[in-house]
Amino acid sequence: MTIAWFAFVVVVGASLISACLLVTLFSTALRVGDSELAWRKRVSVALFVVCGLVVALGVYLIVPALHAFG
């Protein structure tokens, strides 16, 4: 059994980039939402929705049962 090192490096890089993106989006949503202005609340909710979509995409990519057969 051999290890495909390039594929391993690609997976590690993609994991690091997606984790950093998710943390950045979430923390930005917290910072923006820490105000009483209405537009900042809407932007904060939109960023939280994007965080949820990123997580949902990650779950979709990981769980093979969610992929269409055919």
N, C-alpha and C positions, 0 to 999 in steps of 0.2 A: 504494500500500500504506500503510495506516495502522496505528498501534500502539495497541492497547487498553491505555491507561495504567493504568486501574483494575485490570485483570487482572495487569499487570506488578507493581503494588504489592502485590497479594494474594499473588502467588508469592514475591516477596522477603520479605514478612512471614512467610509460612508457612515458608520456608526458614530464616530466622533463628530463629524459635521452635522449630522441630524440631531445629536444630543445638544450640541452648542446652539443650533438654531432654535430648538425647542425651549431651552433655558432662556435664551435672549428674548424670544417672543413673550414668554410668560412673565419675565421680570419687567419688560417694557410695558406690558399690559397692567401690571401692578403699579408701576410708577405713573403711568398716564391716568389710571383710574383713581388716583389719590387726590382728586380735586372735585369741586362742586360744579364745575362747568359742564353743561350738557353735552357739548361736542366731545369732550374728553372721555365721558362715560361711554359714548357710542363707539369711540375708537378703541377703548379698553375692551368692550364686549366683542368687537370685531377681532381683536388680537386673540382673545380667549377662544373664539370660534376657530380661528386659524390653527391654534395650538391643538384643539380637538381634532381637526382634520388631519394634521400631521400625525397624531397618535393613531387615528383610524387607518391612515394609509400604512403606517408601520405594522399594525396588526394584520391588515389585509395581506401585506407582503410576506409576513412570517407564517400565517396559518394557511396551509395548502387547501383545507376544506372550503375556504371561501372563494377559491378560484373556479372559474367555469370549466366544466369538463367538455372536452370535445376536440 
